Amino acid sequence: MKRSIFFAFILFSFFSLQTTFAQFSRPISLGAGAGGTMVWADLGNTDTRFAGYLEAEGLITPFISVGVKGEKGMLSAYGWNSDFENSYLALHANAKVRLGQFLSLPENYSYYTLGAGTFSKILANIYVGAGVGALKNNINHRIDPTYQGSIESAGGEISDDLNGYQLAIPLHIGLDIPIGRTLYGPRWAININYQQSLLPKDNVDGVINSKMDQYSYLSLGVKLALFNRN
């Protein structure tokens, strides 16, 4: 009996998923953009620097996606007669949930995307997300001997690993602004994203103590939906 219920559930889930995918024909999108970074590390005066990104996303439902994102940019800060620059490279996987997943929208996504107003579509595409990945350091720093002594006396250290990898945990909040109106959803979108990346290894600046480093990244980009169905 339990086995029959299990197989019935599997079949129901399969056909529900097929119905969901039948309602939109562009489950994969590519994106690119750029923006400013700010780092929150051991040197207290952060600079605003530049970073670019490329990403690919796949839709599970019209409002839930999984994807991968690559970043290349610069982080820097100064203070206590010391400074650092980190020409970093990051790659991470993420998942995002959009507000439309929880709104009372028509079951048929094609009817929704044709009939919804601009404000409604923007509201439905506000999202939050989280991910996990790696950040590759390329650190160049100048540490004042007095500051180094205070770090070491407090139990910290000046790292010798200036080009290694560390765990990165990005948190996202943002929105996609759809462009165009077709039966199967917009082909383009403008993306505005704020990302806060946590770095548990505490080595974005080459100074390691009890404070976890992190950086923020505000970006503007464009997305192109692929595999249009005719």
C-alpha positions in Angstrom: 0.0 0.0 0.0 2.8 2.4 0.9 4.7 1.5 -2.2 1.6 2.3 -4.4 1.1 5.7 -2.6 4.8 6.5 -3.2 4.7 5.7 -7.0 1.4 7.7 -7.3 3.2 10.6 -5.7 6.1 10.3 -8.0 3.8 10.3 -11.1 1.8 13.3 -9.8 5.1 15.2 -9.2 6.4 14.4 -12.7 3.2 15.5 -14.5 3.0 18.6 -12.4 6.5 19.5 -13.3 5.8 18.8 -17.0 2.7 21.1 -16.8 4.9 23.8 -15.1 7.5 23.7 -17.8 4.8 23.7 -20.5 3.8 27.2 -19.3 7.2 28.8 -20.1 9.6 28.0 -22.8 12.8 29.8 -21.7 14.1 27.9 -18.7 17.7 29.0 -19.3 19.1 32.5 -19.3 22.5 34.1 -19.6 23.5 37.3 -17.9 26.3 39.8 -17.7 26.9 43.0 -15.8 29.1 45.1 -13.6 29.1 47.3 -10.5 30.9 48.4 -7.4 32.4 46.5 -4.5 33.1 47.4 -0.9 35.0 45.2 1.5 34.5 44.9 5.3 37.8 43.6 6.6 40.5 44.5 9.2 41.5 47.8 7.6 38.7 50.1 8.4 38.6 52.5 5.5 37.1 50.7 2.5 37.4 51.9 -1.1 34.7 51.5 -3.8 36.1 49.4 -6.6 34.9 47.7 -9.8 33.8 44.1 -10.6 32.2 42.4 -13.5 30.3 39.1 -13.7 28.9 36.5 -16.0 26.0 34.1 -15.0 23.8 31.4 -16.2 20.4 30.5 -14.6 17.9 27.7 -15.0 14.3 27.9 -14.0 12.7 25.2 -11.8 9.4 27.1 -11.8 8.8 30.5 -13.4 9.9 32.1 -10.1 12.5 29.7 -8.7 15.9 29.4 -10.3 19.3 27.8 -9.7 22.4 29.1 -11.4 26.2 29.7 -11.4 27.9 33.1 -11.3 31.5 34.1 -11.9 33.0 37.4 -10.7 36.3 39.2 -11.5 37.1 42.4 -9.6 39.0 44.3 -7.0 38.7 44.8 -3.3 40.7 47.3 -1.3 40.9 49.2 2.0 43.4 51.2 4.1 44.0 52.3 7.7 46.6 52.3 10.5 49.4 53.2 7.9 48.5 50.0 6.1 46.6 49.1 2.9 45.8 46.2 0.7 44.4 45.3 -2.8 42.9 42.0 -3.7 42.3 41.3 -7.4 39.9 38.5 -6.8 38.1 35.9 -8.8 35.0 34.2 -7.5 32.7 31.4 -8.7 29.6 30.2 -6.9 26.3 28.4 -7.3 23.1 29.9 -6.0 19.4 29.5 -5.8 16.8 32.4 -5.9 13.1 32.5 -5.0 11.0 35.3 -6.5 8.0 36.9 -4.9 5.7 35.7 -7.6 6.0 32.2 -6.2 3.9 33.3 -3.3 1.4 35.6 -5.0 -2.0 34.6 -6.3 -1.2 34.4 -10.0 -3.0 32.5 -12.8 -2.0 28.9 -13.1 -1.2 29.3 -16.8 2.0 31.3 -17.0 1.3 32.3 -20.6 -1.9 34.0 -19.6 -0.1 35.8 -16.7 2.8 37.1 -18.8 0.5 38.4 -21.5 -2.0 40.1 -19.2 0.0 41.3 -16.2 0.9 45.0 -15.9 4.4 46.3 -15.7 4.2 46.9 -11.9 2.8 43.5 -11.3 5.6 41.8 -13.3 8.3 43.7 -11.5 6.8 43.0 -8.1 6.6 39.3 -9.0 10.3 39.2 -9.9 11.7 40.7 -6.6 13.9 37.9 -5.2 16.1 36.7 -2.4 18.8 34.1 -2.8 21.8 32.4 -1.3 24.7 30.3 -2.6 28.1 28.8 -1.9 31.4 28.8 -3.8 35.0 29.8 -3.7 37.0 33.0 -3.9 40.6 33.1 -5.3 42.8 35.7 -3.7 45.4 37.8 -5.3 46.5 40.0 -2.4 49.0 42.8 -2.4 49.3 44.4 1.0 51.5 46.8 3.0 51.3 46.2 6.8 52.8 48.7 9.2 55.0 47.0 11.8 53.2 48.7 14.7 49.8 47.5 13.3 51.2 44.0 12.8 52.4 43.9 16.4 48.9 44.8 17.7 47.3 42.1 15.5 49.7 39.5 16.8 49.4 40.6 20.4 45.6 40.1 20.1 46.1 36.5 18.9 45.8 37.2 15.1 48.4 36.8 12.4 49.6 38.2 9.1 48.9 35.5 6.5 51.5 34.1 4.1 48.7 32.7 1.9 48.1 35.7 -0.4 47.0 33.7 -3.5 45.0 30.9 -2.1 41.3 29.9 -2.2 38.6 30.5 0.5 35.0 29.6 1.0 32.5 32.3 -0.1 28.8 32.4 1.0 26.9 35.0 -1.1 23.5 36.3 -0.1 21.4 38.1 -2.7 18.5 40.5 -2.9 17.4 42.1 -6.1 14.9 42.2 -9.0 14.5 41.4 -12.7 12.8 44.0 -14.8 11.2 42.1 -17.8 11.4 43.7 -21.2 8.9 42.8 -23.9 5.7 40.8 -23.7 5.3 37.4 -25.5 3.3 34.3 -25.0 6.2 32.5 -23.3 7.6 35.3 -21.2 10.0 38.2 -21.8 13.2 37.5 -23.8 15.2 40.2 -22.0 15.4 41.5 -18.5 17.4 44.2 -16.7 18.8 42.9 -13.4 19.6 44.9 -10.3 21.3 42.8 -7.6 22.8 43.5 -4.1 25.1 40.7 -3.0 26.7 40.3 0.5 29.4 37.6 0.5 30.6 36.1 3.8 34.2 34.8 3.9 34.6 32.5 6.9 38.4 32.0 6.4 38.9 35.8 7.2 41.7 36.2 4.7 40.5 38.7 2.1 43.2 41.2 3.1 46.0 38.9 4.4 45.2 39.7 8.0 43.6 36.9 10.1 41.9 37.5 13.4 38.6 36.7 15.1 36.6 38.9 12.7 35.1 37.3 9.6 35.7 39.3 6.4 33.0 40.0 3.9 32.3 42.2 0.9 29.3 43.8 -0.8 28.7 44.0 -4.5 26.0 46.2 -6.1 25.5 45.5 -9.8 23.5 46.3 -12.8 23.2 43.7 -15.6 21.2 42.3 -18.5 19.7 38.8 -19.1 18.9 37.0 -22.3 16.5 34.1 -22.2 17.4 31.2 -24.5 15.5 28.5 -26.4 12.5 30.4 -27.6 9.6 28.1 -28.5 7.9 29.0 -31.8 
